[in-house]
Amino acid sequence: MLRFHIPNMTCGGCAKSVTRALLSVDPQARIETDPPTREVRVESTLDANALRSVLSEAGYPDQQ
């Protein structure tokens, strides 16, 4: 499972946007969002760099 820290994911609406962005590139991904800790956990067949790129394009860059 991949973990990403998304500093500007602060609410449920942000979490939905993050989820939507990730599902757009991998509809089979399993995604868990936790806005209070600003963490996203993703189980996907794509590599971390591909997912980071999608998150950045959606306005939710990962802070490594």
PDB file with one MODEL, atoms N, CA, C and O in Angstrom:
MODEL        1
ATOM      1  N   MET A   1       0.847  -1.181   0.000  1.00  0.00           N
ATOM      2  CA  MET A   1       0.000   0.000   0.000  1.00  0.00           C
ATOM      3  C   MET A   1       0.893   1.245   0.000  1.00  0.00           C
ATOM      4  O   MET A   1       1.842   1.346   0.777  1.00  0.00           O
ATOM      5  N   LEU A   2       0.569   2.180  -0.881  1.00  0.00           N
ATOM      6  CA  LEU A   2       1.313   3.434  -0.976  1.00  0.00           C
ATOM      7  C   LEU A   2       0.682   4.463  -0.053  1.00  0.00           C
ATOM      8  O   LEU A   2      -0.535   4.487   0.132  1.00  0.00           O
ATOM      9  N   ARG A   3       1.520   5.308   0.522  1.00  0.00           N
ATOM     10  CA  ARG A   3       1.034   6.372   1.403  1.00  0.00           C
ATOM     11  C   ARG A   3       1.513   7.714   0.873  1.00  0.00           C
ATOM     12  O   ARG A   3       2.664   7.869   0.465  1.00  0.00           O
ATOM     13  N   PHE A   4       0.608   8.673   0.889  1.00  0.00           N
ATOM     14  CA  PHE A   4       0.932  10.019   0.447  1.00  0.00           C
ATOM     15  C   PHE A   4       0.495  11.009   1.515  1.00  0.00           C
ATOM     16  O   PHE A   4      -0.559  10.848   2.130  1.00  0.00           O
ATOM     17  N   HIS A   5       1.313  12.035   1.728  1.00  0.00           N
ATOM     18  CA  HIS A   5       0.949  13.116   2.652  1.00  0.00           C
ATOM     19  C   HIS A   5       0.534  14.309   1.794  1.00  0.00           C
ATOM     20  O   HIS A   5       1.343  14.851   1.041  1.00  0.00           O
ATOM     21  N   ILE A   6      -0.724  14.714   1.911  1.00  0.00           N
ATOM     22  CA  ILE A   6      -1.303  15.785   1.100  1.00  0.00           C
ATOM     23  C   ILE A   6      -1.633  16.961   2.026  1.00  0.00           C
ATOM     24  O   ILE A   6      -2.719  17.002   2.604  1.00  0.00           O
ATOM     25  N   PRO A   7      -0.709  17.916   2.173  1.00  0.00           N
ATOM     26  CA  PRO A   7      -0.912  19.006   3.144  1.00  0.00           C
ATOM     27  C   PRO A   7      -2.191  19.809   2.944  1.00  0.00           C
ATOM     28  O   PRO A   7      -2.775  20.274   3.923  1.00  0.00           O
ATOM     29  N   ASN A   8      -2.645  19.987   1.692  1.00  0.00           N
ATOM     30  CA  ASN A   8      -3.834  20.814   1.503  1.00  0.00           C
ATOM     31  C   ASN A   8      -5.133  20.010   1.373  1.00  0.00           C
ATOM     32  O   ASN A   8      -6.137  20.540   0.896  1.00  0.00           O
ATOM     33  N   MET A   9      -5.126  18.753   1.785  1.00  0.00           N
ATOM     34  CA  MET A   9      -6.370  17.966   1.856  1.00  0.00           C
ATOM     35  C   MET A   9      -6.913  18.137   3.279  1.00  0.00           C
ATOM     36  O   MET A   9      -6.561  17.388   4.190  1.00  0.00           O
ATOM     37  N   THR A  10      -7.769  19.132   3.443  1.00  0.00           N
ATOM     38  CA  THR A  10      -8.189  19.512   4.794  1.00  0.00           C
ATOM     39  C   THR A  10      -9.622  19.157   5.152  1.00  0.00           C
ATOM     40  O   THR A  10     -10.036  19.319   6.300  1.00  0.00           O
ATOM     41  N   CYS A  11     -10.400  18.661   4.151  1.00  0.00           N
ATOM     42  CA  CYS A  11     -11.809  18.398   4.449  1.00  0.00           C
ATOM     43  C   CYS A  11     -12.319  17.231   3.612  1.00  0.00           C
ATOM     44  O   CYS A  11     -11.592  16.686   2.781  1.00  0.00           O
ATOM     45  N   GLY A  12     -13.544  16.863   3.832  1.00  0.00           N
ATOM     46  CA  GLY A  12     -14.159  15.772   3.084  1.00  0.00           C
ATOM     47  C   GLY A  12     -14.271  16.064   1.599  1.00  0.00           C
ATOM     48  O   GLY A  12     -14.144  15.158   0.775  1.00  0.00           O
ATOM     49  N   GLY A  13     -14.508  17.325   1.251  1.00  0.00           N
ATOM     50  CA  GLY A  13     -14.582  17.694  -0.157  1.00  0.00           C
ATOM     51  C   GLY A  13     -13.245  17.499  -0.852  1.00  0.00           C
ATOM     52  O   GLY A  13     -13.184  17.015  -1.982  1.00  0.00           O
ATOM     53  N   CYS A  14     -12.178  17.879  -0.166  1.00  0.00           N
ATOM     54  CA  CYS A  14     -10.828  17.664  -0.701  1.00  0.00           C
ATOM     55  C   CYS A  14     -10.574  16.166  -0.870  1.00  0.00           C
ATOM     56  O   CYS A  14     -10.028  15.735  -1.885  1.00  0.00           O
ATOM     57  N   ALA A  15     -10.967  15.389   0.113  1.00  0.00           N
ATOM     58  CA  ALA A  15     -10.766  13.935   0.059  1.00  0.00           C
ATOM     59  C   ALA A  15     -11.492  13.334  -1.140  1.00  0.00           C
ATOM     60  O   ALA A  15     -10.970  12.437  -1.801  1.00  0.00           O
ATOM     61  N   LYS A  16     -12.703  13.832  -1.420  1.00  0.00           N
ATOM     62  CA  LYS A  16     -13.451  13.335  -2.584  1.00  0.00           C
ATOM     63  C   LYS A  16     -12.731  13.698  -3.878  1.00  0.00           C
ATOM     64  O   LYS A  16     -12.677  12.890  -4.805  1.00  0.00           O
ATOM     65  N   SER A  17     -12.178  14.905  -3.945  1.00  0.00           N
ATOM     66  CA  SER A  17     -11.435  15.329  -5.141  1.00  0.00           C
ATOM     67  C   SER A  17     -10.194  14.473  -5.347  1.00  0.00           C
ATOM     68  O   SER A  17      -9.883  14.084  -6.472  1.00  0.00           O
ATOM     69  N   VAL A  18      -9.488  14.181  -4.266  1.00  0.00           N
ATOM     70  CA  VAL A  18      -8.303  13.328  -4.334  1.00  0.00           C
ATOM     71  C   VAL A  18      -8.703  11.935  -4.813  1.00  0.00           C
ATOM     72  O   VAL A  18      -8.053  11.369  -5.692  1.00  0.00           O
ATOM     73  N   THR A  19      -9.755  11.391  -4.246  1.00  0.00           N
ATOM     74  CA  THR A  19     -10.237  10.062  -4.630  1.00  0.00           C
ATOM     75  C   THR A  19     -10.623  10.033  -6.103  1.00  0.00           C
ATOM     76  O   THR A  19     -10.255   9.110  -6.829  1.00  0.00           O
ATOM     77  N   ARG A  20     -11.366  11.045  -6.540  1.00  0.00           N
ATOM     78  CA  ARG A  20     -11.798  11.129  -7.938  1.00  0.00           C
ATOM     79  C   ARG A  20     -10.592  11.173  -8.883  1.00  0.00           C
ATOM     80  O   ARG A  20     -10.582  10.500  -9.914  1.00  0.00           O
ATOM     81  N   ALA A  21      -9.586  11.960  -8.529  1.00  0.00           N
ATOM     82  CA  ALA A  21      -8.392  12.083  -9.366  1.00  0.00           C
ATOM     83  C   ALA A  21      -7.673  10.742  -9.487  1.00  0.00           C
ATOM     84  O   ALA A  21      -7.266  10.350 -10.581  1.00  0.00           O
ATOM     85  N   LEU A  22      -7.517  10.044  -8.373  1.00  0.00           N
ATOM     86  CA  LEU A  22      -6.815   8.751  -8.398  1.00  0.00           C
ATOM     87  C   LEU A  22      -7.617   7.706  -9.175  1.00  0.00           C
ATOM     88  O   LEU A  22      -7.047   6.918  -9.930  1.00  0.00           O
ATOM     89  N   LEU A  23      -8.924   7.701  -8.990  1.00  0.00           N
ATOM     90  CA  LEU A  23      -9.756   6.726  -9.709  1.00  0.00           C
ATOM     91  C   LEU A  23      -9.797   6.997 -11.205  1.00  0.00           C
ATOM     92  O   LEU A  23     -10.088   6.094 -11.989  1.00  0.00           O
ATOM     93  N   SER A  24      -9.510   8.229 -11.611  1.00  0.00           N
ATOM     94  CA  SER A  24      -9.518   8.555 -13.041  1.00  0.00           C
ATOM     95  C   SER A  24      -8.401   7.835 -13.794  1.00  0.00           C
ATOM     96  O   SER A  24      -8.521   7.584 -14.993  1.00  0.00           O
ATOM     97  N   VAL A  25      -7.322   7.505 -13.097  1.00  0.00           N
ATOM     98  CA  VAL A  25      -6.215   6.783 -13.752  1.00  0.00           C
ATOM     99  C   VAL A  25      -6.196   5.299 -13.393  1.00  0.00           C
ATOM    100  O   VAL A  25      -5.617   4.494 -14.122  1.00  0.00           O
ATOM    101  N   ASP A  26      -6.819   4.934 -12.284  1.00  0.00           N
ATOM    102  CA  ASP A  26      -6.909   3.526 -11.899  1.00  0.00           C
ATOM    103  C   ASP A  26      -8.265   3.269 -11.243  1.00  0.00           C
ATOM    104  O   ASP A  26      -8.396   3.365 -10.023  1.00  0.00           O
ATOM    105  N   PRO A  27      -9.275   2.942 -12.058  1.00  0.00           N
ATOM    106  CA  PRO A  27     -10.626   2.738 -11.519  1.00  0.00           C
ATOM    107  C   PRO A  27     -10.716   1.594 -10.504  1.00  0.00           C
ATOM    108  O   PRO A  27     -11.675   1.523  -9.736  1.00  0.00           O
ATOM    109  N   GLN A  28      -9.735   0.710 -10.497  1.00  0.00           N
ATOM    110  CA  GLN A  28      -9.751  -0.424  -9.569  1.00  0.00           C
ATOM    111  C   GLN A  28      -9.002  -0.143  -8.265  1.00  0.00           C
ATOM    112  O   GLN A  28      -8.951  -1.006  -7.389  1.00  0.00           O
ATOM    113  N   ALA A  29      -8.430   1.031  -8.126  1.00  0.00           N
ATOM    114  CA  ALA A  29      -7.638   1.358  -6.940  1.00  0.00           C
ATOM    115  C   ALA A  29      -8.499   1.334  -5.679  1.00  0.00           C
ATOM    116  O   ALA A  29      -9.678   1.685  -5.698  1.00  0.00           O
ATOM    117  N   ARG A  30      -7.874   0.911  -4.588  1.00  0.00           N
ATOM    118  CA  ARG A  30      -8.516   1.002  -3.268  1.00  0.00           C
ATOM    119  C   ARG A  30      -7.890   2.204  -2.580  1.00  0.00           C
ATOM    120  O   ARG A  30      -6.671   2.284  -2.430  1.00  0.00           O
ATOM    121  N   ILE A  31      -8.733   3.135  -2.165  1.00  0.00           N
ATOM    122  CA  ILE A  31      -8.247   4.405  -1.640  1.00  0.00           C
ATOM    123  C   ILE A  31      -8.857   4.673  -0.274  1.00  0.00           C
ATOM    124  O   ILE A  31     -10.066   4.544  -0.082  1.00  0.00           O
ATOM    125  N   GLU A  32      -8.007   5.046   0.667  1.00  0.00           N
ATOM    126  CA  GLU A  32      -8.458   5.458   1.995  1.00  0.00           C
ATOM    127  C   GLU A  32      -7.921   6.860   2.232  1.00  0.00           C
ATOM    128  O   GLU A  32      -6.713   7.082   2.149  1.00  0.00           O
ATOM    129  N   THR A  33      -8.800   7.804   2.524  1.00  0.00           N
ATOM    130  CA  THR A  33      -8.372   9.166   2.817  1.00  0.00           C
ATOM    131  C   THR A  33      -8.621   9.477   4.286  1.00  0.00           C
ATOM    132  O   THR A  33      -9.588   9.003   4.881  1.00  0.00           O
ATOM    133  N   ASP A  34      -7.732  10.280   4.860  1.00  0.00           N
ATOM    134  CA  ASP A  34      -7.860  10.685   6.256  1.00  0.00           C
ATOM    135  C   ASP A  34      -7.524  12.179   6.354  1.00  0.00           C
ATOM    136  O   ASP A  34      -6.387  12.547   6.647  1.00  0.00           O
ATOM    137  N   PRO A  35      -8.540  13.046   6.101  1.00  0.00           N
ATOM    138  CA  PRO A  35      -8.269  14.489   6.120  1.00  0.00           C
ATOM    139  C   PRO A  35      -7.618  15.021   7.405  1.00  0.00           C
ATOM    140  O   PRO A  35      -6.741  15.879   7.305  1.00  0.00           O
ATOM    141  N   PRO A  36      -7.998  14.563   8.604  1.00  0.00           N
ATOM    142  CA  PRO A  36      -7.351  15.126   9.803  1.00  0.00           C
ATOM    143  C   PRO A  36      -5.822  14.921   9.820  1.00  0.00           C
ATOM    144  O   PRO A  36      -5.088  15.781  10.305  1.00  0.00           O
ATOM    145  N   THR A  37      -5.353  13.792   9.297  1.00  0.00           N
ATOM    146  CA  THR A  37      -3.901  13.557   9.262  1.00  0.00           C
ATOM    147  C   THR A  37      -3.313  13.913   7.902  1.00  0.00           C
ATOM    148  O   THR A  37      -2.099  13.876   7.704  1.00  0.00           O
ATOM    149  N   ARG A  38      -4.211  14.263   6.958  1.00  0.00           N
ATOM    150  CA  ARG A  38      -3.816  14.616   5.585  1.00  0.00           C
ATOM    151  C   ARG A  38      -3.076  13.475   4.887  1.00  0.00           C
ATOM    152  O   ARG A  38      -2.138  13.699   4.122  1.00  0.00           O
ATOM    153  N   GLU A  39      -3.512  12.265   5.166  1.00  0.00           N
ATOM    154  CA  GLU A  39      -2.881  11.090   4.589  1.00  0.00           C
ATOM    155  C   GLU A  39      -3.836  10.368   3.639  1.00  0.00           C
ATOM    156  O   GLU A  39      -5.038  10.271   3.885  1.00  0.00           O
ATOM    157  N   VAL A  40      -3.261   9.867   2.551  1.00  0.00           N
ATOM    158  CA  VAL A  40      -4.003   9.049   1.594  1.00  0.00           C
ATOM    159  C   VAL A  40      -3.244   7.738   1.458  1.00  0.00           C
ATOM    160  O   VAL A  40      -2.030   7.726   1.256  1.00  0.00           O
ATOM    161  N   ARG A  41      -3.974   6.635   1.571  1.00  0.00           N
ATOM    162  CA  ARG A  41      -3.388   5.309   1.374  1.00  0.00           C
ATOM    163  C   ARG A  41      -4.032   4.716   0.125  1.00  0.00           C
ATOM    164  O   ARG A  41      -5.254   4.715  -0.020  1.00  0.00           O
ATOM    165  N   VAL A  42      -3.189   4.213  -0.772  1.00  0.00           N
ATOM    166  CA  VAL A  42      -3.678   3.738  -2.068  1.00  0.00           C
ATOM    167  C   VAL A  42      -3.105   2.363  -2.366  1.00  0.00           C
ATOM    168  O   VAL A  42      -1.902   2.133  -2.244  1.00  0.00           O
ATOM    169  N   GLU A  43      -3.981   1.461  -2.754  1.00  0.00           N
ATOM    170  CA  GLU A  43      -3.574   0.163  -3.273  1.00  0.00           C
ATOM    171  C   GLU A  43      -3.893   0.191  -4.759  1.00  0.00           C
ATOM    172  O   GLU A  43      -5.058   0.247  -5.154  1.00  0.00           O
ATOM    173  N   SER A  44      -2.835   0.152  -5.590  1.00  0.00           N
ATOM    174  CA  SER A  44      -3.015   0.338  -7.022  1.00  0.00           C
ATOM    175  C   SER A  44      -1.971  -0.466  -7.788  1.00  0.00           C
ATOM    176  O   SER A  44      -0.923  -0.824  -7.250  1.00  0.00           O
ATOM    177  N   THR A  45      -2.278  -0.742  -9.052  1.00  0.00           N
ATOM    178  CA  THR A  45      -1.303  -1.406  -9.908  1.00  0.00           C
ATOM    179  C   THR A  45      -0.332  -0.387 -10.509  1.00  0.00           C
ATOM    180  O   THR A  45       0.695  -0.768 -11.072  1.00  0.00           O
ATOM    181  N   LEU A  46      -0.649   0.899 -10.392  1.00  0.00           N
ATOM    182  CA  LEU A  46       0.240   1.951 -10.897  1.00  0.00           C
ATOM    183  C   LEU A  46       1.345   2.245  -9.893  1.00  0.00           C
ATOM    184  O   LEU A  46       1.195   1.985  -8.699  1.00  0.00           O
ATOM    185  N   ASP A  47       2.448   2.786 -10.381  1.00  0.00           N
ATOM    186  CA  ASP A  47       3.536   3.102  -9.453  1.00  0.00           C
ATOM    187  C   ASP A  47       3.294   4.459  -8.785  1.00  0.00           C
ATOM    188  O   ASP A  47       2.451   5.245  -9.219  1.00  0.00           O
ATOM    189  N   ALA A  48       4.045   4.704  -7.734  1.00  0.00           N
ATOM    190  CA  ALA A  48       3.854   5.902  -6.921  1.00  0.00           C
ATOM    191  C   ALA A  48       4.034   7.182  -7.730  1.00  0.00           C
ATOM    192  O   ALA A  48       3.308   8.153  -7.511  1.00  0.00           O
ATOM    193  N   ASN A  49       4.992   7.204  -8.666  1.00  0.00           N
ATOM    194  CA  ASN A  49       5.234   8.421  -9.443  1.00  0.00           C
ATOM    195  C   ASN A  49       4.037   8.779 -10.312  1.00  0.00           C
ATOM    196  O   ASN A  49       3.710   9.957 -10.453  1.00  0.00           O
ATOM    197  N   ALA A  50       3.383   7.787 -10.894  1.00  0.00           N
ATOM    198  CA  ALA A  50       2.193   8.048 -11.715  1.00  0.00           C
ATOM    199  C   ALA A  50       1.085   8.642 -10.850  1.00  0.00           C
ATOM    200  O   ALA A  50       0.401   9.575 -11.270  1.00  0.00           O
ATOM    201  N   LEU A  51       0.910   8.110  -9.655  1.00  0.00           N
ATOM    202  CA  LEU A  51      -0.137   8.620  -8.759  1.00  0.00           C
ATOM    203  C   LEU A  51       0.214  10.018  -8.260  1.00  0.00           C
ATOM    204  O   LEU A  51      -0.663  10.876  -8.161  1.00  0.00           O
ATOM    205  N   ARG A  52       1.492  10.257  -7.944  1.00  0.00           N
ATOM    206  CA  ARG A  52       1.920  11.594  -7.519  1.00  0.00           C
ATOM    207  C   ARG A  52       1.633  12.627  -8.606  1.00  0.00           C
ATOM    208  O   ARG A  52       1.188  13.738  -8.318  1.00  0.00           O
ATOM    209  N   SER A  53       1.888  12.254  -9.843  1.00  0.00           N
ATOM    210  CA  SER A  53       1.658  13.156 -10.963  1.00  0.00           C
ATOM    211  C   SER A  53       0.181  13.537 -11.060  1.00  0.00           C
ATOM    212  O   SER A  53      -0.149  14.707 -11.254  1.00  0.00           O
ATOM    213  N   VAL A  54      -0.700  12.559 -10.925  1.00  0.00           N
ATOM    214  CA  VAL A  54      -2.141  12.820 -10.985  1.00  0.00           C
ATOM    215  C   VAL A  54      -2.579  13.703  -9.824  1.00  0.00           C
ATOM    216  O   VAL A  54      -3.394  14.608 -10.003  1.00  0.00           O
ATOM    217  N   LEU A  55      -2.046  13.445  -8.649  1.00  0.00           N
ATOM    218  CA  LEU A  55      -2.395  14.265  -7.488  1.00  0.00           C
ATOM    219  C   LEU A  55      -1.954  15.711  -7.696  1.00  0.00           C
ATOM    220  O   LEU A  55      -2.697  16.638  -7.374  1.00  0.00           O
ATOM    221  N   SER A  56      -0.761  15.908  -8.228  1.00  0.00           N
ATOM    222  CA  SER A  56      -0.269  17.261  -8.487  1.00  0.00           C
ATOM    223  C   SER A  56      -1.135  17.978  -9.511  1.00  0.00           C
ATOM    224  O   SER A  56      -1.481  19.146  -9.330  1.00  0.00           O
ATOM    225  N   GLU A  57      -1.487  17.279 -10.589  1.00  0.00           N
ATOM    226  CA  GLU A  57      -2.337  17.881 -11.624  1.00  0.00           C
ATOM    227  C   GLU A  57      -3.694  18.293 -11.060  1.00  0.00           C
ATOM    228  O   GLU A  57      -4.298  19.260 -11.523  1.00  0.00           O
ATOM    229  N   ALA A  58      -4.171  17.551 -10.057  1.00  0.00           N
ATOM    230  CA  ALA A  58      -5.474  17.851  -9.455  1.00  0.00           C
ATOM    231  C   ALA A  58      -5.376  18.951  -8.395  1.00  0.00           C
ATOM    232  O   ALA A  58      -6.390  19.363  -7.831  1.00  0.00           O
ATOM    233  N   GLY A  59      -4.153  19.427  -8.124  1.00  0.00           N
ATOM    234  CA  GLY A  59      -3.971  20.489  -7.136  1.00  0.00           C
ATOM    235  C   GLY A  59      -3.712  19.978  -5.732  1.00  0.00           C
ATOM    236  O   GLY A  59      -3.810  20.732  -4.763  1.00  0.00           O
ATOM    237  N   TYR A  60      -3.381  18.698  -5.619  1.00  0.00           N
ATOM    238  CA  TYR A  60      -3.115  18.088  -4.318  1.00  0.00           C
ATOM    239  C   TYR A  60      -1.753  17.394  -4.327  1.00  0.00           C
ATOM    240  O   TYR A  60      -1.685  16.167  -4.256  1.00  0.00           O
ATOM    241  N   PRO A  61      -0.666  18.172  -4.413  1.00  0.00           N
ATOM    242  CA  PRO A  61       0.655  17.555  -4.469  1.00  0.00           C
ATOM    243  C   PRO A  61       1.025  16.835  -3.180  1.00  0.00           C
ATOM    244  O   PRO A  61       0.681  17.259  -2.077  1.00  0.00           O
ATOM    245  N   ASP A  62       1.735  15.735  -3.362  1.00  0.00           N
ATOM    246  CA  ASP A  62       2.248  14.939  -2.243  1.00  0.00           C
ATOM    247  C   ASP A  62       3.496  15.605  -1.705  1.00  0.00           C
ATOM    248  O   ASP A  62       4.377  16.007  -2.465  1.00  0.00           O
ATOM    249  N   GLN A  63       3.566  15.721  -0.390  1.00  0.00           N
ATOM    250  CA  GLN A  63       4.773  16.239   0.238  1.00  0.00           C
ATOM    251  C   GLN A  63       5.563  15.048   0.748  1.00  0.00           C
ATOM    252  O   GLN A  63       5.224  14.445   1.767  1.00  0.00           O
ATOM    253  N   GLN A  64       6.610  14.724   0.032  1.00  0.00           N
ATOM    254  CA  GLN A  64       7.387  13.513   0.362  1.00  0.00           C
ATOM    255  C   GLN A  64       8.232  13.702   1.586  1.00  0.00           C
ATOM    256  O   GLN A  64       8.941  12.782   1.995  1.00  0.00           O
TER     257      GLN A  64
ENDMDL
END
